Amino acid sequence: MTQRVDTLLIFGASGDLTARLLLPGLAQLLTAQPERRLRLIGAGGLDWSDEKWHGVVTTSFAEVQASGAAVDDLLKSTQYVKADVTDPGELTRVLGLATGTPAIYFALPPAVAAAVVTTLQKVDFPAGLTLALEKPFGVDVPSAVALNAELAKLVPENQIHRVDHFLGRSTVFNILGLRFANRIFEPLWNSEHIAQIDVVYDEQLGLEGRAGYYDKAGALVDMIQSHLLQVMAVLAMEPPATLGQDDLRDAKELVLRATHLWHDDPKVASRRARYTAGSIDGRELPSYADEQGVDPARETETLAEVTLEVQTWRWKGMPITLRSGKAIGQRRREIVVTFKPAQQVPVGLTGESSPTVLRIFLAPDAMSLEIDINGPGDPYELERASLEATFGDGQLLAYREVLAGILDGDPTLSVRGDSAVEGWRILAPAIAAWAADEVPLEQYPAGSEGPADWTPIG
């Protein structure tokens, strides 16, 4: 641990993100590193007392059984201030509460975060300030480029953390070890041996009261643009020389720069749908269009699927499909690598011969390698077997790792500015085609696996 930040300022501290994810992640980090000393200041729009704030922090910390000297020290000093941080005077007041080197975590809607970035340019702020922004970063290529330019007026790129908590997941980071530390995989990790890769993140949850944000974003922006493209980049990148921030982020950026929609045709390479009324595990869900706060005229999708090609020597001609949906009957959080069939199965072996499949599961963290072997009964008959490994549940470790990077000045697990722009560039044709109704918005009952005519992936 090389601590760089002394004070963590959370803007939007009275919001759901802070209590549900940031504070438990911070609690885990402090419990694991009792020597760390950190001051925590929350700023929000609600008129909370310090006592109210202390109760929120204490409750969130208790959820992960936080304890130790670092936790005790933070709880003694943490405070809350009601402030409109888009106002220069109030922003100056909040910044004045920080001691040592501060970091600002923008737990705010994107438009408000962008406004604060502009306001920061009008005030004095401490040297070494670190900025951490949640996704989505911009709403398209021009806005992402513009926001990058505004941030560059404040601090250097390595002091900007564009947070993607998926990159903090231990499983995603384990992909690096799986690929590059095992000779059995890396020589085969290309389109000559792999038929397709699918990254699926389907959840049983519906809208869950998030209409204010989600109805303007949808599954394509909320999950695929913000997260799954980054996972794909780790899967497809060339071996970096080191796991340092520059080498790792350079390798991801080269993948994204070479990525295009399959055949550059959004009508062929993308699909969208939204859920209608249904039930999941006995829980009744209304149609998405009837959810509180939803504007049905927006035609926001709750299930998105895009097929991409990374146009490099390693991956040319191989499809990579990214899919994410809400209100799906079975939760699926996995990366599926399907290898090409065996070149020749000797005559005399019977039973079904299927391609080898590597599955990497996200939360709980695990992997399986599905292969054909000779059955225990008839030695000439092939049967399916699965070699499995469990990495652990990874509960809340994503934000723990994200916060560790922010506090220690290591942006390795954050998204670099140019990569944030590439994410919008890759999906821009699909976004435009969907807006023009060139790709139909299909429907699926909540609790199903998606529209009946969609071919299952992975």
Order of alpha helices (4+ residues) and beta strands (2+ residues): beta-alpha-beta-alpha-alpha-beta-alpha-beta-alpha-beta-alpha-beta-alpha-beta-alpha-alpha-alpha-beta-alpha-beta-beta-beta-beta-beta-beta-beta-beta-beta-alpha-beta-alpha-beta
